[in-house]
Amino acid sequence: MTPSDSSFAHPSPADEGPDSVAGGDGGSSPGEPFRLLYVCTGNTCRSPLAEALTRKALEERGWEGVEVRSAGVAAAPGAQASGGSLSVAARHGLSLERHRSTPLSAEVVEWADLILAMSPSHLGGVAMAGGGDRVVVITEFAAGLEAREADPRQAAQVAGGVPDPFGGDEEEYEATYRALDRLVEEVLDRLEPVVAP
């Protein structure tokens, strides 16, 4: 995808409407799917949960023209989802049993139309892999410019991303799940004018 606005590098995707994020056509070219990539650190906690939640939400919305994947800036290839992620997903009727971690690479980045990072610390890794023009922190994209301008306290919270539950207890994983569940719906709401059938 070639963004329609050269200012798409961080942090402007949150400031732009969904048309500028998607290049205005819902994907790389007409008839092709829109490709959404979630990125975290090890691709064992946050991004696999976001991927699974997105797949579920896409099915519920009946959107067949969107593909979703996840990767990690420091992921070892082939690792299972963390125990906490497996457990919280199962409690909510999702399965991460088949998930295997994918390291972020130039090829994975090239595949994506939009890259949503779980925290600002992932932006540099995505940029180094060639995706600096398509990456934004998920909380920034979900909230959009309007929310950040309305409340400066919310702006600070939005910019921080989704806390990493790795090594945490069940409550931390549950909080991460709930945050991602809400964020995925907000992301898809923002993308709806571009990618909905």
N, C-alpha and C positions, 0 to 999 in steps of 0.2 A: 504494500500500500504506500502511496505517496501522499502524505497529508496535504490538504489544500492550503494550509497556512504554515509557512516556514517557522513560525514561532511555536510550533508544537512541542519543542523541547521543554523539559521540566522547568517551571511548574505549570506552564500554560494549558495543558489539556484540561485541567479542572476549570479553567477560566473560560474555555471555549464551549460552544454547543456541541452536541453529539455529531452533527454533520461534519464539523472540522476534524473531529477525532477519527471518523471513519472515512475521511476523504470524500464525504458527501454521497457515496454510493453504496454504503453498507458492506463493503469488502474490497478486495483487491481489484476486481472488475465485475461488471454486471454478470449475474448468474453464479458467481462464486460465493462460497459461504463467508460470513464474517468470522474472523478467528481471534479469540480472546485467550490471553495467556496470563496466568497468575504466577507471581514470583515471590518466594520467601528465601530463607537461608538454606535449609537442608532439604526442602521439598518432602518433609515428613510430618508436618503439623498444619500450619496455616494454609498454604497453597493447595494441598490435597483436599482439605475441608472445603475451601472456596470452590474448587473444581467440582466436587461432588454436589455441593449445594446448587451450583449453577446448572449442572446437568438436570437435577431434579426440577429446578425452576423453569428451565427451558421446556422440559416435557410438560409441565403443568400449563405453561403458556402456549404450547403448541408451536413453538418456534423451531423449525427444522433447519433453518439457514444459518445457524450459529454453531461453530465448533469451539471446544474449550480444552485447554491443556494446562499443566502446571510444571514448574521447574524451580531449581534452587541455585542461588549464586555460589554456594559452597557445598552443593550436594555431591555425595558419593553415588555413583550409578547403581541402581537396583536395590536400594534399601527399602524396607517396608515402612509404612506409616508408623509413627510413634504409637506406643501403647495407649497413651492418653487420647490421641486422635481416633484410633480404632474404637476405643470404648465409647467416647462421646458420640461418634457417628452412629454406632450401633444402637445407642439409647434413643436416637432420633430416627431410626429406621433407614439409615444409610450404611453402605458397606465400603470400607477402604481396604478390604482383604486383598484385592488384586492390585492395589496401587504399588508401584515401584518408582523410586525417586529418579528424576532426570536432571542431570547437570545443565545449567544454563549454557548455551553455546550460540554461536553466530547462526547456525542452522535453525535452532529453535526460535530465536529472535526473528529471523527472516520470515518464518512461518506466520507470525502474529500481525494482526492489524492493530490491536490495542494490547498493551502490557500493563497490568495493574500490580504494582509492588505493594507488599504488605507493610513496608516501612521505608522511611527516607534512606536508610542505610543500604537499601538494595538498588537505588537509582544509579549509582556509579558502576556497579557490575553490569547492569543492563546496558548502560551507555557504552561501556567498553566492548560489549558484544555486538554493538551496532544498532541498538534500539533506543537511543536517547531521544529520538524524535517521536516515539510512540509510547513512552512510559510515563506513568503518573502514580502517585500513592493512592491506593484504593479509597481511602477516606476522603481525600481531596476530590477525586473524580465523583464519588457518590454524592458529596455535598454540593459541589458546584460553587461558582463564584458568589451567587446570591446568599447562600448560607454563611459564607465566610465574612461577607461584608456586613451582614446583619448583626453579628455578635462576636466581638474580638476574642472573648473567652472561648467560644466554640472554634474560632480559627486556630487557636493553639492546640486544641484537642484534635481537630481534624487533621492537622499537619503531622501529628505523631504516628499515624498509622494504627495497625493492630498489634497489640503487645504479643510477644512470643511466649506461648505457654510451655515450651520445651522444658522438661524437668519439673514442671509444676504439678499441683494436685488436681483432683477431679474438678474442683470449683473453678480453677483457672482455665481448664480446657472447656468447661461449660460456658464460661464468660466469653471465651474466644469464639466458640460455636455460635452463640447468640449474636455477637457482634457481626460475625461474617454472614449469618443468615439475613440480618437486616441490611448489611452493605450490599450483598448480592442482589437483593430486590431493588435497592436504590440504583445500583449500576444498571440493571436491566431496564428500569424505568427511564433512565437517562438515554439509553441506547434504543429504546422502543421506536422513536420516529425514524431511525435509520435502518434497523434490522428486523422489525416485526413484519410478519407476512402480510 
